[in-house]
Amino acid sequence: MKIQFEELNIASDTSFKMMYNPRMNDFFFWHFHPEFELVYIEGVNGNRHVGEHISRYEGSDLVFIGSNIPHLNFDYGVKEEYEKIVIHLRPDFLGESFPAIPELTSVFQLFEKAQLGIGFGSETKQKIGKRLKKLYLLPQFDRFLEVLSIFQLLANATDIELLHSKPVENQYTKKDQERLKRLYRFIDENFQRKIDIEEAASLSYFTVPAFCRYFKKMTRLTFTEFLNHYRINQAKKGLLLDKNVTETCFECGFESLSYFNRTFKKITGENPLSFKKRYLNK
C-alpha cells in the first residue's frame, strides 16, 4: 500500500487549521503530513487505520495522530450522514519554548504520545465532540484558547488507547516528500487549465515513462487519475457554492462536459446534478 504526502496550507496568521465536515468518503486517501491531526467523527461506524493499527469504531471516534504517521481518512466508504471535524496543527504549534512551559507539561507529553497514535473512549469523545462542533463559531483568539483547553482535557483523559507500542516511523524519504510536495503544489496552482504529462514529468526531472512509473508507485494512481480526483474534489466545492454544472466543468479544467459527467460519476457514484441537488436540499 503506497502513501501520499498531503501538503496542508495553514494560513500564516494562525497556528492550526480546522476543517468542518470535509467529505472524503468516496476517496481512498492513505496519506501522511508533518502536521499533528486531531480528528472527530460522529454518527457512523467505520474503519480506523493509523500506521499499523487497524480497527473498527462504532458510532463515533476521536483520535490524535502525531507528525508524519500514515493514516486513512476516517470516513472512507461511509455512506450514511455524519459529522466530522479535523484540526491540523503545525509541528511547532507553540514554538520552541513549548517543552519548557510548566503549565503545558501535560499537553506537551500528550503531543509526544501522539507519535504512538491515541484513541479516546466514550466519555472523552462525548465531552470533546460537543466542544469541537462549536469551535468554528468562535473568534480567532477565543478559538485558540479553546483548542488549548481541549488539549488540556485530552492530556488528562484516562479513557485512552495507545494505538502502537512504539513510535510510528514514516519510511518516505525526504527527497520523495519534497518531490511530491512540488507536484501537488503544481496541480493545485494549475488544475484549471490543460496539464500535459510532459510538463509534470519535467518538474521531477524524469522522463515521461519514468515519471508515470514513479507516480503510480507513490500514489497508487496514474497521474491522470490523480488529477481527475483532484479536479472532481474542486468541482464538488463549486457545486456546493451553487455554481451550475457547465460552469463548474470548465472552471475545473475539463475540456468536455460529457467527459466531466462520466468522470464525476465514476469517482463519486452519481452525476454532478444529482450530487448538487442532494446536498443543497439538505
MARRO-626168 format. One record per residue (C-alpha): chain; residue in three letters; y, z, x; residue number from 0. Coordinates in Angstrom, 2 decimals, m for minus. Layout:
N
chain = A resn = ALA py = Y pz = Z px = X resi = NUM
...
// end
This chain:
282
chain = A resn = MET py = 0.00 pz = 0.00 px = 0.00 resi = 0
chain = A resn = LYS py = 3.25 pz = m1.13 px = 1.62 resi = 1
chain = A resn = ILE py = 6.50 pz = 0.69 px = 1.03 resi = 2
chain = A resn = GLN py = 10.07 pz = m0.44 px = 0.59 resi = 3
chain = A resn = PHE py = 13.16 pz = 1.00 px = 2.17 resi = 4
chain = A resn = GLU py = 15.73 pz = 1.78 px = m0.53 resi = 5
chain = A resn = GLU py = 19.37 pz = 1.73 px = 0.50 resi = 6
chain = A resn = LEU py = 21.32 pz = 4.22 px = m1.60 resi = 7
chain = A resn = ASN py = 25.05 pz = 3.69 px = m1.70 resi = 8
chain = A resn = ILE py = 26.55 pz = 7.16 px = m2.11 resi = 9
chain = A resn = ALA py = 30.32 pz = 6.94 px = m2.52 resi = 10
chain = A resn = SER py = 32.37 pz = 8.25 px = 0.41 resi = 11
chain = A resn = ASP py = 34.18 pz = 10.76 px = m1.81 resi = 12
chain = A resn = THR py = 31.01 pz = 12.64 px = m2.81 resi = 13
chain = A resn = SER py = 28.01 pz = 14.19 px = m1.05 resi = 14
chain = A resn = PHE py = 25.44 pz = 13.23 px = m3.67 resi = 15
chain = A resn = LYS py = 24.69 pz = 10.60 px = m6.27 resi = 16
chain = A resn = MET py = 23.49 pz = 11.25 px = m9.80 resi = 17
chain = A resn = MET py = 21.68 pz = 8.73 px = m12.00 resi = 18
chain = A resn = TYR py = 21.15 pz = 9.45 px = m15.69 resi = 19
chain = A resn = ASN py = 18.26 pz = 7.61 px = m17.32 resi = 20
chain = A resn = PRO py = 17.66 pz = 4.91 px = m14.68 resi = 21
chain = A resn = ARG py = 14.92 pz = 2.68 px = m16.13 resi = 22
chain = A resn = MET py = 12.27 pz = 1.66 px = m13.61 resi = 23
chain = A resn = ASN py = 9.16 pz = 1.94 px = m15.80 resi = 24
chain = A resn = ASP py = 8.30 pz = m1.78 px = m15.59 resi = 25
chain = A resn = PHE py = 8.58 pz = m1.97 px = m11.79 resi = 26
chain = A resn = PHE py = 6.09 pz = m0.55 px = m9.28 resi = 27
chain = A resn = PHE py = 8.51 pz = 0.88 px = m6.70 resi = 28
chain = A resn = TRP py = 6.72 pz = 2.58 px = m3.81 resi = 29
chain = A resn = HIS py = 9.68 pz = 3.39 px = m1.58 resi = 30
chain = A resn = PHE py = 11.50 pz = 5.82 px = 0.69 resi = 31
chain = A resn = HIS py = 15.06 pz = 6.65 px = 1.72 resi = 32
chain = A resn = PRO py = 16.77 pz = 9.09 px = 4.11 resi = 33
chain = A resn = GLU py = 18.38 pz = 10.95 px = 1.20 resi = 34
chain = A resn = PHE py = 16.78 pz = 14.02 px = m0.38 resi = 35
chain = A resn = GLU py = 15.80 pz = 13.48 px = m4.03 resi = 36
chain = A resn = LEU py = 15.63 pz = 15.83 px = m6.99 resi = 37
chain = A resn = VAL py = 14.02 pz = 14.14 px = m9.98 resi = 38
chain = A resn = TYR py = 13.53 pz = 15.43 px = m13.53 resi = 39
chain = A resn = ILE py = 11.75 pz = 13.52 px = m16.28 resi = 40
chain = A resn = GLU py = 11.15 pz = 14.77 px = m19.82 resi = 41
chain = A resn = GLY py = 9.33 pz = 13.64 px = m22.93 resi = 42
chain = A resn = VAL py = 6.33 pz = 11.80 px = m21.50 resi = 43
chain = A resn = ASN py = 3.13 pz = 12.13 px = m19.49 resi = 44
chain = A resn = GLY py = 2.95 pz = 10.20 px = m16.25 resi = 45
chain = A resn = ASN py = 1.88 pz = 9.92 px = m12.64 resi = 46
chain = A resn = ARG py = 3.32 pz = 11.89 px = m9.75 resi = 47
chain = A resn = HIS py = 2.73 pz = 10.12 px = m6.43 resi = 48
chain = A resn = VAL py = 4.59 pz = 11.66 px = m3.48 resi = 49
chain = A resn = GLY py = 3.33 pz = 10.95 px = 0.03 resi = 50
chain = A resn = GLU py = m0.44 pz = 11.52 px = m0.08 resi = 51
chain = A resn = HIS py = m0.21 pz = 13.70 px = m3.20 resi = 52
chain = A resn = ILE py = m1.31 pz = 12.11 px = m6.50 resi = 53
chain = A resn = SER py = m1.46 pz = 13.97 px = m9.80 resi = 54
chain = A resn = ARG py = m0.55 pz = 13.77 px = m13.49 resi = 55
chain = A resn = TYR py = 2.36 pz = 15.55 px = m15.12 resi = 56
chain = A resn = GLU py = 2.31 pz = 16.48 px = m18.79 resi = 57
chain = A resn = GLY py = 5.46 pz = 16.49 px = m20.93 resi = 58
chain = A resn = SER py = 7.92 pz = 16.81 px = m18.04 resi = 59
chain = A resn = ASP py = 8.18 pz = 17.00 px = m14.28 resi = 60
chain = A resn = LEU py = 10.63 pz = 18.40 px = m11.74 resi = 61
chain = A resn = VAL py = 10.14 pz = 17.58 px = m8.06 resi = 62
chain = A resn = PHE py = 12.26 pz = 17.96 px = m4.92 resi = 63
chain = A resn = ILE py = 11.46 pz = 15.38 px = m2.24 resi = 64
chain = A resn = GLY py = 12.52 pz = 15.51 px = 1.41 resi = 65
chain = A resn = SER py = 14.02 pz = 12.82 px = 3.58 resi = 66
chain = A resn = ASN py = 12.03 pz = 9.59 px = 4.10 resi = 67
chain = A resn = ILE py = 8.96 pz = 10.69 px = 2.10 resi = 68
chain = A resn = PRO py = 7.36 pz = 7.67 px = 0.42 resi = 69
chain = A resn = HIS py = 7.11 pz = 8.10 px = m3.37 resi = 70
chain = A resn = LEU py = 6.51 pz = 6.12 px = m6.54 resi = 71
chain = A resn = ASN py = 9.07 pz = 6.05 px = m9.34 resi = 72
chain = A resn = PHE py = 8.02 pz = 8.77 px = m11.78 resi = 73
chain = A resn = ASP py = 8.44 pz = 6.57 px = m14.87 resi = 74
chain = A resn = TYR py = 6.22 pz = 3.72 px = m13.66 resi = 75
chain = A resn = GLY py = 4.11 pz = 2.43 px = m16.53 resi = 76
chain = A resn = VAL py = 5.67 pz = 4.77 px = m19.11 resi = 77
chain = A resn = LYS py = 6.06 pz = 3.09 px = m22.50 resi = 78
chain = A resn = GLU py = 7.43 pz = 5.97 px = m24.59 resi = 79
chain = A resn = GLU py = 11.03 pz = 7.12 px = m24.78 resi = 80
chain = A resn = TYR py = 12.04 pz = 9.63 px = m22.10 resi = 81
chain = A resn = GLU py = 14.97 pz = 11.23 px = m20.33 resi = 82
chain = A resn = LYS py = 15.27 pz = 11.04 px = m16.58 resi = 83
chain = A resn = ILE py = 17.82 pz = 12.46 px = m14.17 resi = 84
chain = A resn = VAL py = 17.78 pz = 11.72 px = m10.44 resi = 85
chain = A resn = ILE py = 20.02 pz = 13.29 px = m7.79 resi = 86
chain = A resn = HIS py = 20.18 pz = 11.88 px = m4.28 resi = 87
chain = A resn = LEU py = 21.76 pz = 13.98 px = m1.54 resi = 88
chain = A resn = ARG py = 22.80 pz = 12.93 px = 1.91 resi = 89
chain = A resn = PRO py = 20.69 pz = 14.47 px = 4.71 resi = 90
chain = A resn = ASP py = 23.89 pz = 16.17 px = 5.89 resi = 91
chain = A resn = PHE py = 24.66 pz = 17.33 px = 2.34 resi = 92
chain = A resn = LEU py = 26.53 pz = 20.46 px = 3.50 resi = 93
chain = A resn = GLY py = 27.38 pz = 19.41 px = 7.03 resi = 94
chain = A resn = GLU py = 26.20 pz = 20.64 px = 10.41 resi = 95
chain = A resn = SER py = 27.03 pz = 24.26 px = 9.56 resi = 96
chain = A resn = PHE py = 24.56 pz = 24.32 px = 6.65 resi = 97
chain = A resn = PRO py = 21.87 pz = 26.35 px = 8.55 resi = 98
chain = A resn = ALA py = 24.43 pz = 28.93 px = 9.66 resi = 99
chain = A resn = ILE py = 25.93 pz = 29.76 px = 6.26 resi = 100
chain = A resn = PRO py = 24.44 pz = 33.16 px = 5.29 resi = 101
chain = A resn = GLU py = 24.98 pz = 32.69 px = 1.55 resi = 102
chain = A resn = LEU py = 22.97 pz = 29.45 px = 1.67 resi = 103
chain = A resn = THR py = 20.00 pz = 30.67 px = 3.72 resi = 104
chain = A resn = SER py = 17.53 pz = 30.37 px = 0.85 resi = 105
chain = A resn = VAL py = 18.89 pz = 26.93 px = m0.10 resi = 106
chain = A resn = PHE py = 18.52 pz = 25.73 px = 3.50 resi = 107
chain = A resn = GLN py = 14.92 pz = 26.98 px = 3.50 resi = 108
chain = A resn = LEU py = 14.32 pz = 25.06 px = 0.27 resi = 109
chain = A resn = PHE py = 15.55 pz = 21.86 px = 1.94 resi = 110
chain = A resn = GLU py = 13.17 pz = 22.49 px = 4.84 resi = 111
chain = A resn = LYS py = 10.25 pz = 22.99 px = 2.43 resi = 112
chain = A resn = ALA py = 11.22 pz = 19.73 px = 0.69 resi = 113
chain = A resn = GLN py = 9.59 pz = 17.86 px = 3.57 resi = 114
chain = A resn = LEU py = 6.30 pz = 19.01 px = 2.04 resi = 115
chain = A resn = GLY py = 7.39 pz = 17.90 px = m1.44 resi = 116
chain = A resn = ILE py = 7.95 pz = 20.65 px = m4.04 resi = 117
chain = A resn = GLY py = 6.84 pz = 20.64 px = m7.67 resi = 118
chain = A resn = PHE py = 8.11 pz = 23.24 px = m10.14 resi = 119
chain = A resn = GLY py = 6.43 pz = 24.98 px = m13.07 resi = 120
chain = A resn = SER py = 7.25 pz = 25.00 px = m16.77 resi = 121
chain = A resn = GLU py = 9.72 pz = 27.91 px = m16.71 resi = 122
chain = A resn = THR py = 11.86 pz = 26.36 px = m13.98 resi = 123
chain = A resn = LYS py = 11.56 pz = 22.88 px = m15.46 resi = 124
chain = A resn = GLN py = 12.90 pz = 24.10 px = m18.79 resi = 125
chain = A resn = LYS py = 15.76 pz = 26.07 px = m17.23 resi = 126
chain = A resn = ILE py = 16.84 pz = 23.41 px = m14.74 resi = 127
chain = A resn = GLY py = 16.27 pz = 20.47 px = m17.08 resi = 128
chain = A resn = LYS py = 18.86 pz = 21.78 px = m19.55 resi = 129
chain = A resn = ARG py = 21.45 pz = 22.07 px = m16.79 resi = 130
chain = A resn = LEU py = 20.70 pz = 18.68 px = m15.25 resi = 131
chain = A resn = LYS py = 21.14 pz = 16.93 px = m18.60 resi = 132
chain = A resn = LYS py = 24.69 pz = 18.31 px = m18.86 resi = 133
chain = A resn = LEU py = 25.64 pz = 17.68 px = m15.25 resi = 134
chain = A resn = TYR py = 27.21 pz = 14.25 px = m15.74 resi = 135
chain = A resn = LEU py = 29.68 pz = 15.70 px = m18.26 resi = 136
chain = A resn = LEU py = 31.35 pz = 17.92 px = m15.64 resi = 137
chain = A resn = PRO py = 34.38 pz = 17.06 px = m13.49 resi = 138
chain = A resn = GLN py = 33.54 pz = 16.21 px = m9.89 resi = 139
chain = A resn = PHE py = 34.30 pz = 19.61 px = m8.32 resi = 140
chain = A resn = ASP py = 32.53 pz = 21.55 px = m11.09 resi = 141
chain = A resn = ARG py = 29.57 pz = 19.19 px = m10.73 resi = 142
chain = A resn = PHE py = 29.33 pz = 20.01 px = m7.02 resi = 143
chain = A resn = LEU py = 29.35 pz = 23.75 px = m7.75 resi = 144
chain = A resn = GLU py = 26.73 pz = 23.30 px = m10.46 resi = 145
chain = A resn = VAL py = 24.48 pz = 21.37 px = m8.06 resi = 146
chain = A resn = LEU py = 24.76 pz = 24.22 px = m5.56 resi = 147
chain = A resn = SER py = 23.91 pz = 26.70 px = m8.31 resi = 148
chain = A resn = ILE py = 20.89 pz = 24.62 px = m9.36 resi = 149
chain = A resn = PHE py = 19.56 pz = 24.57 px = m5.81 resi = 150
chain = A resn = GLN py = 20.05 pz = 28.32 px = m5.53 resi = 151
chain = A resn = LEU py = 17.89 pz = 28.75 px = m8.65 resi = 152
chain = A resn = LEU py = 15.27 pz = 26.38 px = m7.25 resi = 153
chain = A resn = ALA py = 15.27 pz = 28.27 px = m3.96 resi = 154
chain = A resn = ASN py = 14.45 pz = 31.50 px = m5.80 resi = 155
chain = A resn = ALA py = 11.89 pz = 29.99 px = m8.18 resi = 156
chain = A resn = THR py = 8.40 pz = 31.47 px = m7.96 resi = 157
chain = A resn = ASP py = 6.54 pz = 28.84 px = m10.00 resi = 158
chain = A resn = ILE py = 6.42 pz = 26.26 px = m7.23 resi = 159
chain = A resn = GLU py = 3.72 pz = 23.99 px = m5.83 resi = 160
chain = A resn = LEU py = 3.90 pz = 22.56 px = m2.32 resi = 161
chain = A resn = LEU py = 2.52 pz = 19.05 px = m2.54 resi = 162
chain = A resn = HIS py = 1.39 pz = 18.86 px = 1.12 resi = 163
chain = A resn = SER py = 0.15 pz = 21.37 px = 3.66 resi = 164
chain = A resn = LYS py = 2.24 pz = 19.86 px = 6.46 resi = 165
chain = A resn = PRO py = 5.48 pz = 17.83 px = 6.56 resi = 166
chain = A resn = VAL py = 5.12 pz = 14.21 px = 5.48 resi = 167
chain = A resn = GLU py = 5.97 pz = 11.73 px = 8.21 resi = 168
chain = A resn = ASN py = 7.00 pz = 8.16 px = 7.41 resi = 169
chain = A resn = GLN py = 5.36 pz = 5.58 px = 9.66 resi = 170
chain = A resn = TYR py = 8.07 pz = 2.95 px = 9.06 resi = 171
chain = A resn = THR py = 9.72 pz = 2.16 px = 12.39 resi = 172
chain = A resn = LYS py = 13.47 pz = 2.42 px = 12.89 resi = 173
chain = A resn = LYS py = 13.54 pz = m1.32 px = 13.53 resi = 174
chain = A resn = ASP py = 11.83 pz = m2.04 px = 10.18 resi = 175
chain = A resn = GLN py = 14.26 pz = 0.26 px = 8.37 resi = 176
chain = A resn = GLU py = 17.30 pz = m1.44 px = 9.86 resi = 177
chain = A resn = ARG py = 15.91 pz = m4.92 px = 9.19 resi = 178
chain = A resn = LEU py = 15.10 pz = m4.18 px = 5.54 resi = 179
chain = A resn = LYS py = 18.42 pz = m2.40 px = 5.08 resi = 180
chain = A resn = ARG py = 20.19 pz = m5.56 px = 6.28 resi = 181
chain = A resn = LEU py = 18.14 pz = m7.76 px = 3.94 resi = 182
chain = A resn = TYR py = 18.69 pz = m5.53 px = 0.90 resi = 183
chain = A resn = ARG py = 22.44 pz = m5.44 px = 1.54 resi = 184
chain = A resn = PHE py = 22.42 pz = m9.24 px = 1.82 resi = 185
chain = A resn = ILE py = 20.64 pz = m9.55 px = m1.54 resi = 186
chain = A resn = ASP py = 22.99 pz = m7.05 px = m3.18 resi = 187
chain = A resn = GLU py = 26.04 pz = m8.99 px = m1.99 resi = 188
chain = A resn = ASN py = 24.72 pz = m12.49 px = m2.72 resi = 189
chain = A resn = PHE py = 22.28 pz = m12.34 px = m5.66 resi = 190
chain = A resn = GLN py = 24.79 pz = m14.09 px = m7.95 resi = 191
chain = A resn = ARG py = 24.53 pz = m17.35 px = m6.01 resi = 192
chain = A resn = LYS py = 21.70 pz = m19.55 px = m4.85 resi = 193
chain = A resn = ILE py = 19.96 pz = m18.00 px = m1.83 resi = 194
chain = A resn = ASP py = 17.84 pz = m20.19 px = 0.42 resi = 195
chain = A resn = ILE py = 14.92 pz = m18.51 px = 2.12 resi = 196
chain = A resn = GLU py = 16.06 pz = m20.03 px = 5.43 resi = 197
chain = A resn = GLU py = 19.28 pz = m18.03 px = 5.18 resi = 198
chain = A resn = ALA py = 17.38 pz = m14.78 px = 4.56 resi = 199
chain = A resn = ALA py = 14.95 pz = m15.50 px = 7.40 resi = 200
chain = A resn = SER py = 17.81 pz = m16.07 px = 9.85 resi = 201
chain = A resn = LEU py = 19.11 pz = m12.54 px = 9.19 resi = 202
chain = A resn = SER py = 15.88 pz = m11.14 px = 10.65 resi = 203
chain = A resn = TYR py = 15.64 pz = m13.72 px = 13.46 resi = 204
chain = A resn = PHE py = 12.34 pz = m15.00 px = 12.04 resi = 205
chain = A resn = THR py = 11.10 pz = m18.49 px = 11.38 resi = 206
chain = A resn = VAL py = 10.59 pz = m19.08 px = 7.66 resi = 207
chain = A resn = PRO py = 6.75 pz = m18.73 px = 7.80 resi = 208
chain = A resn = ALA py = 7.01 pz = m15.55 px = 9.90 resi = 209
chain = A resn = PHE py = 9.66 pz = m14.15 px = 7.58 resi = 210
chain = A resn = CYS py = 7.51 pz = m14.81 px = 4.49 resi = 211
chain = A resn = ARG py = 4.54 pz = m13.01 px = 6.06 resi = 212
chain = A resn = TYR py = 6.71 pz = m10.07 px = 7.17 resi = 213
chain = A resn = PHE py = 8.49 pz = m9.65 px = 3.84 resi = 214
chain = A resn = LYS py = 5.24 pz = m9.74 px = 1.86 resi = 215
chain = A resn = LYS py = 3.69 pz = m7.20 px = 4.24 resi = 216
chain = A resn = MET py = 6.65 pz = m4.82 px = 3.90 resi = 217
chain = A resn = THR py = 7.32 pz = m5.07 px = 0.15 resi = 218
chain = A resn = ARG py = 4.07 pz = m6.37 px = m1.38 resi = 219
chain = A resn = LEU py = 6.18 pz = m9.12 px = m2.99 resi = 220
chain = A resn = THR py = 7.23 pz = m12.58 px = m1.87 resi = 221
chain = A resn = PHE py = 10.94 pz = m12.96 px = m1.16 resi = 222
chain = A resn = THR py = 11.38 pz = m14.97 px = m4.37 resi = 223
chain = A resn = GLU py = 9.53 pz = m12.35 px = m6.43 resi = 224
chain = A resn = PHE py = 11.62 pz = m9.55 px = m4.94 resi = 225
chain = A resn = LEU py = 14.86 pz = m11.48 px = m5.55 resi = 226
chain = A resn = ASN py = 13.84 pz = m12.14 px = m9.15 resi = 227
chain = A resn = HIS py = 13.04 pz = m8.45 px = m9.70 resi = 228
chain = A resn = TYR py = 16.46 pz = m7.55 px = m8.33 resi = 229
chain = A resn = ARG py = 18.24 pz = m10.15 px = m10.48 resi = 230
chain = A resn = ILE py = 16.41 pz = m9.06 px = m13.63 resi = 231
chain = A resn = ASN py = 17.37 pz = m5.46 px = m12.96 resi = 232
chain = A resn = GLN py = 21.01 pz = m6.57 px = m12.72 resi = 233
chain = A resn = ALA py = 20.56 pz = m8.65 px = m15.87 resi = 234
chain = A resn = LYS py = 19.40 pz = m5.57 px = m17.77 resi = 235
chain = A resn = LYS py = 22.63 pz = m3.81 px = m16.83 resi = 236
chain = A resn = GLY py = 24.66 pz = m6.77 px = m18.06 resi = 237
chain = A resn = LEU py = 22.80 pz = m6.98 px = m21.36 resi = 238
chain = A resn = LEU py = 23.30 pz = m3.27 px = m21.96 resi = 239
chain = A resn = LEU py = 27.04 pz = m3.87 px = m21.47 resi = 240
chain = A resn = ASP py = 26.72 pz = m6.25 px = m24.44 resi = 241
chain = A resn = LYS py = 27.04 pz = m9.49 px = m22.48 resi = 242
chain = A resn = ASN py = 25.31 pz = m12.46 px = m24.06 resi = 243
chain = A resn = VAL py = 22.09 pz = m13.89 px = m22.63 resi = 244
chain = A resn = THR py = 23.57 pz = m17.12 px = m21.28 resi = 245
chain = A resn = GLU py = 26.44 pz = m15.34 px = m19.54 resi = 246
chain = A resn = THR py = 24.04 pz = m12.80 px = m18.03 resi = 247
chain = A resn = CYS py = 21.67 pz = m15.52 px = m16.84 resi = 248
chain = A resn = PHE py = 24.22 pz = m17.36 px = m14.72 resi = 249
chain = A resn = GLU py = 26.03 pz = m14.23 px = m13.54 resi = 250
chain = A resn = CYS py = 22.75 pz = m13.01 px = m12.03 resi = 251
chain = A resn = GLY py = 22.12 pz = m16.15 px = m10.01 resi = 252
chain = A resn = PHE py = 19.65 pz = m18.00 px = m12.24 resi = 253
chain = A resn = GLU py = 20.30 pz = m21.73 px = m12.45 resi = 254
chain = A resn = SER py = 18.31 pz = m22.35 px = m15.62 resi = 255
chain = A resn = LEU py = 18.33 pz = m20.43 px = m18.91 resi = 256
chain = A resn = SER py = 14.69 pz = m21.30 px = m19.59 resi = 257
chain = A resn = TYR py = 13.64 pz = m20.02 px = m16.13 resi = 258
chain = A resn = PHE py = 15.66 pz = m16.85 px = m16.68 resi = 259
chain = A resn = ASN py = 13.93 pz = m16.23 px = m20.03 resi = 260
chain = A resn = ARG py = 10.46 pz = m16.83 px = m18.55 resi = 261
chain = A resn = THR py = 11.14 pz = m14.59 px = m15.54 resi = 262
chain = A resn = PHE py = 12.64 pz = m11.82 px = m17.68 resi = 263
chain = A resn = LYS py = 9.60 pz = m11.80 px = m19.96 resi = 264
chain = A resn = LYS py = 7.15 pz = m11.92 px = m17.06 resi = 265
chain = A resn = ILE py = 8.73 pz = m8.87 px = m15.42 resi = 266
chain = A resn = THR py = 9.62 pz = m6.78 px = m18.49 resi = 267
chain = A resn = GLY py = 7.17 pz = m7.98 px = m21.13 resi = 268
chain = A resn = GLU py = 9.89 pz = m9.09 px = m23.57 resi = 269
chain = A resn = ASN py = 12.61 pz = m11.70 px = m23.76 resi = 270
chain = A resn = PRO py = 16.25 pz = m10.83 px = m22.92 resi = 271
chain = A resn = LEU py = 17.50 pz = m10.87 px = m26.51 resi = 272
chain = A resn = SER py = 14.73 pz = m8.55 px = m27.72 resi = 273
chain = A resn = PHE py = 15.43 pz = m6.18 px = m24.84 resi = 274
chain = A resn = LYS py = 19.15 pz = m6.14 px = m25.65 resi = 275
chain = A resn = LYS py = 18.63 pz = m5.53 px = m29.38 resi = 276
chain = A resn = ARG py = 16.05 pz = m2.82 px = m28.81 resi = 277
chain = A resn = TYR py = 18.25 pz = m0.75 px = m26.52 resi = 278
chain = A resn = LEU py = 21.60 pz = m1.33 px = m28.23 resi = 279
chain = A resn = ASN py = 20.12 pz = m0.45 px = m31.61 resi = 280
chain = A resn = LYS py = 19.18 pz = 2.94 px = m30.17 resi = 281
// end
